[in-house]
Amino acid sequence: MGIRNIIFSEGEFYHIYNRGTDKRIIFDEKRDYLRFITLLYLCNNTEKIHINEYAKKGFNLLSLLKVQKENTLVEIGAYCLMPNHFHLLIREKVEGGISNFMQKLATAYSMYYNSKYQRTGSLFEGKFKATHVAKDNYLEYLFAYIHLNPVKLIDSKWKENGIKDKKKTKKFLENYEYSSYLDFIGKNNRIEEKILDGKNFPNYFETFEEFNKFVDEWLSFEEEK
């Protein structure tokens, strides 16, 4: 499983990520993505919540975002799901919050996925990976890195070669449902800010227009050859 050489501290920011074992696909269809997104909300809870119990009461996936919670474990500033991995930007809210949250999230999604696709064994590649975000400029950068991850799905070499069609790329991001990008441009009415909790994150983007400008600057980025 490997050993994670990092100690989580209350009030600190972390980039959390993991991928499928052997780089396997972990989100095969839209419902899988929505399940994980719903779990981002439900598992961020000091109490246990059993999805199956709500399903018996007629709750669908998105209506589960209306389930009331007492206390949360972490604050989520951004997220992005890709076919074989995910990224989260998290602030630890209570002692042990990140470890507890990630254990609940990985266990719940793995059980769902393995049952649905009739498989056994670990779904994720060992323990989740984590990087402590200690510098302000790195924290701001992660809002670009995480939200621009899906660009690789249409242009895997965009950082090396530059974006050839920025308008097309922005349109793709605006139609990608599985990240918090839509929240930052004010178009995500589906989850109604249920998952994100940015009040203790720096306010880098006071308006949607400021975030759009921030994204444009990064889409104009080209690595030195």
Protein Blocks (a to p, Z undefined) as FASTA:
>chain_A
ZZadbdddehiacddddddehhiafbfbfklmmmmmmmmmmmmcfbdcdfklmmmnopaf
klmmmpccfbdfbdcfbdcddfkbccdddddfbghklmmmmmmmmmmmmmmmmmmnopgd
jfbgcjadddddfbfklmmmmmmmmmmmmmmmmomklmmnopfblmlmmmmmmmmmkbck
lmmnopamknnomlpccklgccfblbfklmmmmmmmmmmpccdZZ
